[in-house]
Amino acid sequence: MLPGWNRDGSLRSSAGTERQGSVGRTLYIDVDGVICPFGPEGTTGWGSAWCHVDAGLLPVAYARELVDGLNSLARAEGVRCVWLTSWEELAPQYLCPAIGLDGGTWPYLSSTGPSGGTGWWKLRAIQDDVETTGPDAVAWIDDQLDFEAEAQAWARLLGRRIRLVSPYPRLGISPTELAAVRTFLTQPMF
């Protein structure tokens, strides 16, 4: 079994530790400002009209092509998708059926996870999950990443094992950003 990663970016020995199982590559994804942009106007990055639906709790806008692309990526061999959003369990429960995203069985990380402490809850949650699951590579998509210095510092420690994507929140993930994530998660790293 491959060793996991410590929070400092170093490899952790598997001796004396229990992992939930080896995973190839993991996509951690946010909802607001990423899949569902804030107040989108005009057309999507794909050139199509925004789709608008009621996600059970609130109305959301999204790009159909993005949902299709995420569904395709989630089916790629060795790719694990994880919700990392303040929606938590509501993303698979309400958002997925409303927009046609096949993410109803993806796990979600919680803001009330085991870490506690200070700092951005999403950084603590992803660090814990990466340490537990030990993926070979990580893609993290969140519109807040450009503003989180501690998350950027952690990513620098992991080097080319991680790809951060911080979409413009009024547009969400662009076709170019999604293609880069797909390439990163499906192509050989070395």
N, C-alpha and C positions, 0 to 999 in steps of 0.2 A: 504494500500500500504506500502511496506517495505521502511524504510528510506534509503537514499543514503549514500555515503561515502564522507567525506571531504578529501582534499589533505593530511592532516596529519594522515589519517587512521581512524579517529573517525567517528562514525555514525552521519549523518546529519538528523535532524528532517524533516519530510515531511510537517510540518505546514508552510504555506506561501511560499512553493517552488513548482515549476511545473517540473515534470519529463516527459520524453517522453514515459513512460510506463515501467512497471516492466519487467525486463528480468531475466531469470534464471542465466545463466552462459555465459560468453563471452570469445571467443578466439580471441586475437589480434595477427596478423601474418605478418611477413616480407616476402619478396621474395628473394632477393639476399643473398646467403649464408645460406638460410633456405629451401625454396622450390627448388631454382635453385642454386646449389653450384658454387663457383668460381673455374674454372679449374679442374673439377673432373677427376680423373684417375682411372683405374681399374674397379671394379664393385661397385654397390650401396651397402648400408648396408643390403639390402635384398638379395644380392648375384646375382643380375641380371645386365645386361648391362645398362649403362646410355642411356636414350632416348635423342636425339638431334633434336631440331626443331627451326624454325625461328618464333619468337614471334611477328613478324610485325615490330619490331624496332631493334632487335638484336637476335642473336642465343642464345638459352638457353639449358641447360642440366637439366634433372630431372629424378626421379625414378618413374616409373609407379605405383609401389605399394604405394608410398607415396601419390600420387594423389588419388588413390582409397581409401586409409585410410582417407584422408582429406574429400573426398566426403561423406564417411560413417559417419564421425564425425559430419559434418555439418547437416546431416539429423537427428541426435539424438535429442530427445525431450528436449526442454528448452535450447538448445545451439545456441548462436548467434555468427557468425563469422564476423570479421571486419579486413579490410586491414589496416596495419600500416607499410607502406613502401614508399620509395621515388618514387616508381612507381605511387603512388596515383591512379587516375582514369584509368591509363594505365593497371594496373593489371587486373581489370575485363574486360576491353575493348580488350586487345591484348593477355595477358598471358593465361587467362582462356580458350579461344577457342583453342589456340595453343597446350595446354597440356591436355585438357579434364577435367579441374577442374571446378566444378559447382559453382564457386564463382562470376559469372557475376552479381549477384544481391546483393552481400555483400557490405555494405557501406565501404567507405574508409575515413581515417582521413587525414587531410591536414597539410602540414608544414606551411601554411599561415592561420591557425585557429585563433580563437578569442583571444588566450592567449597573444601572443607577449612575450616579456621578454627575459631573457637569459636562457642558458642551452640547453639541448638536446630537439629538437622540438618534438620527439616522446614521451618523458616523459610528456611534457606539454599537448600534444594531448590526450594521454591515460588518464591522470588525469582528464581532462575536460570531456571526454566521460564517464568515470566511475562515476564522480560526477553527470552527467546528467542522466545516465541510471540506476545507482544503482544496478548492477548485484550482485547476491549472491556470486559469485566466478569469478575469472579472471585467464586465462592462457595467458601468453605473450611469444611469441617465436620470438627471434631476435638474430642473431649471435653477436651483439654488446653488449648484456647485461652484459657479464662478465667484460666489461671494463667501465661500467657506474655506478660509485659509488652512484650517486644521485638516480638512478633508483633502485639500490639494497637497499638503505636506505628506500625508499618509500615502497618497497616490505616488508621489515622487519616490518614496521608499520602496514601493512595489515595482517601480520601473515599468518595463514593457509588459508586465503581467496584468496591468490594469489599464482600462480606457475610460476616461471621464468624458461625458457629453452633457453640456449644459445648454439646452435649447432656449431660444428666445421665447419667453412665456406667452406672448400673444400669438405665436405661430405653432408652438409645439415642435415635435421632432420633424426635421426636414428630410426629404428624400436622400440627400447627401449624408446626413448624420446617420440615418438608418442603414444605408449601404455600408458605411464605415464600421458600424457596430456588427453588422452581419459578417463582413470580411474578417474582422477581428475575432469573432467567436467561432467561425467555421474554418478558417485557414490555419495551417501549421504556424506555430509561434516561432520556431527556430529553424 
